[in-house]
């Protein structure tokens, strides 16, 4: 039997091991950047490799070698075909920045006249600011003016060029070799590490590994996709407006997308400055107004990213306060240069998970607390219904009583099938749903404006042409949500019913005639009947008035955020259904969320016990 170490020996060995690892980390710091790049390359290339192996059954080694060969050849082709154009693009961008900086240093504000008697001269107040700008910019102006030298190192001496090329080749080969073995044997390494742990630790550490893997998956894959999308959108938007060097600004936006929170803001600054000092290449706008327009485009794209693209692509795994990201980016720049800035956010998120795990273990608490038990929906609904008895029920049509939403989602998903190699069909479907939902409120507001301008006829013609052009044909017959045909007559015997829809009255009447529902609904409010559509409460208030029931005693049943917002604005109870556009997150403002509209009867009956 071996001699057991005393606690002192264990502590001494632990301290010596930690000190040695720290020394080794510092001593080999030049090796960490290539290793991190090798791991990132292996991670990104593992997606096509895994897909090919699953579909063909080929051995993983040859597939990895083939994919890496394609990557190397693609990089070589890019260096030959794209790099010269990229150099010219960045040279032009550098010249543009030089012009902007020189204009910025030469700005002198003109006096502001307020009426015939008052004039405000900001010159004396601007002088200290101008001096501060000169002190900040002029030392770096020569660096900006010589930016082309960064892309033409041949002028700095043949020996340096040869040494740099040899070093680049050596590091490149090292990265490829390490990536090759990581992709082949990563699962083996993980299995050996897992089996080498004490058995009682394995479940916790496996859970911890999954948490960390989700963070890095969300960051690496998500931020790269976001970078490509945002770079393209910025490039196309600025090119349409006539902003000079739009392609370079798109490239800057795409690269800085890898730095959350502060990256997009920093990327917007040169675009706005170029618009302010150089104006548009074709729009007849003053430079100041054009800069405001460009700033609005950046803000609009940022909102699109934050509200729709980021939740869809990256998810909510990396939730960090902006201050933490800014401090992390500064620390990353100090420790790891450009790579440290890019990896600051996921490293901080991973350290947060590790710190929480360690802190709970030190306090002898459960490291991964069990999720909170879901509240009893029936009790919550009964409590809400007891305070506000339901006397009438209002229904949306699309996605609530009619299954037309899924057809539109499927059409958009099919049109996005060219992205199948990058985005799975399930995610394309979720994107289509979010896109349609996001546009519903905007479309309703546009229709409301046209209605108030008495442009209803023009609106109807435009809507018809757009739907035909997009391939959304009016259905010759409607498909009712399963179970509603039996549920509606039972509800109508107890409550007055109404339809509140953004469809035309003709469509609503055709649906009711097809299913024999004309006698069940006491009111129909379509987009032909009101000047403001949902999310404005006007359609719900009109329907409640026609039923003779206060809106506070009505329940609005719908499948989108717009329906829930309209219900809350009108003071009605909101019931969301998952048989249409919305998901649990979209309908979180509802008083009750049901899987299908057909379940409404039993829930109303459960609530009626509190009213009676």
Secondary structure, DSSP 8 states (H G I E B T S, - for coil): ------HHHHHHHHHHHHHHHHHHHHHTHHHHHHHHHHHHHHHHHHHHHHHHHHHH---HHHHHHHHHHHHHHHHHHHHHHTHHHHHHHHHHHHHHHHHHHHHHHT-----EEETTTEEE--HHHHHHHHHHHHHHHHHHHHHHHTGGGGG-GGGG-HHHHHHHHHHHHHHHHHHHHHHHHHHHHHHHHHHHHHHHS-HHHHHHHHHHHHHHHHHHHHHHHHHHHHHHHHHHHHHHHHHHHT-TTHHHHHHHHHHHTTSTTHHHHHHHHHHHHHHHHH--SS----HHHHHHHHHHHHHHHHHHIIIIIHHHHTTTS----HHHHHHHHHHHHHHHHHHHHHTHHHHHHHHHHHHHHHHHHHTT--SS--------HHHHHHHHHHHS---EEEE-SBTTTBTTHHHHHHHHHHHTGGGTTTS-HHHHHHHHHHHHHHHHHHHHHHHHHHHHTT-HHHHHHHHHHHHHHHT----SS--B-TTHHHHHHHHHTTSEEEEE-SS-HHHHHHHHHHHT-TTTEEEEE-TTT-SS-TTSTHHHHHHHHHHT--GGGEEEEESSHHHHHHHHHHT-EEEEETTSS--TTTTTTSSEEES-GGGHHHHHHHHHHHH-
